[in-house]
Amino acid sequence: MICTKRNEKIKDLAMIEFTGLFYKALFGEKKTVCEAFYQAFTFLRNNQQHEDEVYKLLLIKTKDKPYPLDNYEAKMEFYSSS
């Protein structure tokens, strides 16, 4: 899952560019989600106009065993490890 850090806002232009780069890498270049994320992330990080914005983005990887959404302890473990 790709998301932003809690209580952070990303400028529209940075998000538009990130999204375009991400989907181009994912579908056009057949990269994995992780590879596409890091390719778009790296491009924006190296762009002076967006270098401060890119660090607001997060890639959350799923654990080996998915947590049931109604399990309080699992939720607490997931959110404390992020």
N, C-alpha and C positions, 0 to 999 in steps of 0.2 A: 504494500500500500504506500502510495506517495502522499504526503501531507505536509502541512506547515507546522512549525513549532507553535505551541499554545500561545494565544494572544499576540501572534505576529501577523502582520499584513505584508503581502508582497506587491510591489508595483505591477500594474497591468502589463506593461511592455516586457518586463522580465519574465512574467508568467507565460505570456504569449510566445515569446522566443523559446523558453524552456519546453513548453508543450510541443511546439513545432519540431524542435530538435529531437525530443524524446520519441515522438511517434514516427518520425522519419527513420530513426535508428531502429525502433522496434519493428515496424512493418516493412520499411523500405530496405533496410540492411539486415533484417532477420536477427537482430540482437536479442538477448534475453532482457527481461525487465531490468535486472540489475545493471547489465552492460549499457542499456539505453539510458538509464538514470545517470550513471556516472559519466557517460559521454556528454550528455546535455549539461550536467552539473559542472563538469570541467570546462566546457566551452564558456558558460556564463561566468564561472569563477575567473577566467582569464580575460574577461571583457570588463574594462574599467567602469563602464556604465552600470553593470549589474553585479559587481563583485561583492557588494554588501548585502544584496538581496538573496543571493544563492544559498547563503548559510542558514536561511530560514526554512529551507526545504529539508524534508526527512524522507528516507526510504525505510520503511518498517518491514522487516522480513518475518514471515510466519515461523513459528517454532515447529519442530518435528511433529509434535502431537498438538493438534488444534485444541484450544480451550473451549469448553462449553460456555456459552454466553451467560448462563444463569448461575455460574459458579463464582461466588464472591472471592474466595481465596485465589482462584486462577486469575481473575481480573486484577487483583491487587499485585500478584506476582508479575503479570504482564506489564502493567503500568509502572511498576517500580523499576523494571529492568530497561525501560525505554530511555 
